Amino acid sequence: MSKQWGKGRAGGVSPLLVRFYGLSVVVGLTLGLTAPLTAVFAVQLGANAFLAAASVASLTVVVLVMDIFGTRYLPHLEPRRAITIGMSLWAIGSFGTAVAPTFEVMVAARLVQGLGLAFHAGTAAQLAVKLTGPGRVGTGLGRFQAALSLGSAVAPLSGGAIAAIGSDQAGIRIAFAVCGVLALACAVIAWIVIPTTRSEHAPKFGWPRLPGMLRPKSLLALWAGSTGQGIRGAIALTVLPLVAVDGFRFSSVVLGALLTVMYLVEVVNMTVGGAISDRRGRLPVIVVAALAGVLGLAVVIVADMRDAPLLFLLAVVPLGLAGGTMLGTMPAALVDIGGTPEIGLSASRIARDLGFSAYTVAIGGAITLWGVNSALWLCGALYLAVALAMLVVGETRGGTAELRTAAA
């Protein structure tokens, strides 16, 4: 059935997949529209810097809890219904934030958004693999993540432009209201365009059940996935902005454009790299991308030392190549190891959530203690460690004998 859905005539992409990817672009825009405004709004409502940061992290915490205790729940939900519910909950949280009179009410609305994000994240990637068809996990995940990232690439600039309509709180409230409208539109579109599919297993909550993912090489691959995705987040959200603003005195507009270019490079890489990994293997794609990350960070270090802003701008290309692979192809390798999309993607989401949280804090601490240059060296060393770790794990597409045994 998935093969029929995923391919149109003459083996092309089916209209259903085109509609699903189009929906994912709008979802990416919706999920990222107000992300840069959350901490600012929290401070306006009376929170200090720590509480503002906690309000940003609260969404990720909800997703992490759902991912840990929902390894037998989220993957077995009916995707059409789950994505519709997820985007509806995101809309409710956005509207709640738009009218929140206090910081406490805003945090409660954020928790609702986190629950909605968990429903979407836990089912949309599974559906992407199913719609693309067997033997094309890298292609399906790469294109799906590329569609989300394409929407996310323009989201910060769009959210800032909408917030500029009003002044202070009023503008931010308008942005959250618009986000709610977009989320409702996504819910309606999802209900219309996504086919109803049933799981063979009844969804249920419980302790994580990830058979085959606790063997040494599987754990090493999970660490590589967690580290690669976590470092990508720390670079995009912390390291590059600090170097751009504090080191080169770039304006917020230039910084936004710089990150948008990097995200677009990631989108292209996700689309192309996933398909290449289906044909040539995950290992060369991931190793080359990790080494590209090392190269990009080395370019940033040299640019900072020589005060060369043009050289710094060129670094977004290898960094985008690295980030796109960590977000697109690395989960496909974990699906290979897990043996099924349900196991592999559940493990990948847990690794991603932990990596985003842990490495963002770790890199932030390194910057505080030793400066931004030390963080650049640390990120480069970690990307190199990811490449070495995957060389130890070996090729996962088709499964080595040990990896097939681990997934059994």
Secondary structure, DSSP 8 states (H G I E B T S, - for coil): -HHHHHB-GGG-B-HHHHHHHHHHHHHHHHHHTTGGGHHHHHHHTT--HHHHHHHHHHHHHHHHHHHHHTTTTGGGS-HHHHHHHHHHHHHHHHHHHHT-SSHHHHHHHHHHHHHHHHHHHHHHHHHHHHHH-TT-HHHHHHHHHHHHHHHHHHHHHHHHHHHTTS-THHHHHHHHHHHHHHHHHHHHHHHHHS-----SS-----S---TTSSSHHHHHHHHHHHHHHHHHHHIIIIIHHHIIIIIT---HHHHHHHHHHHHHHHHHHHHHHHHHHHHH-HHHHHHHHHHHHHHHHHHHHHHHHHT-HHHHHHTHHHHHHHHHHHHHHHHHHHHHHHSSHHHHHHHHHHHHHHHHHHHHHHHHHHHHHH-HHHHHHHHHHHHHHHHHHHHHH---TT--HHHHHHH-
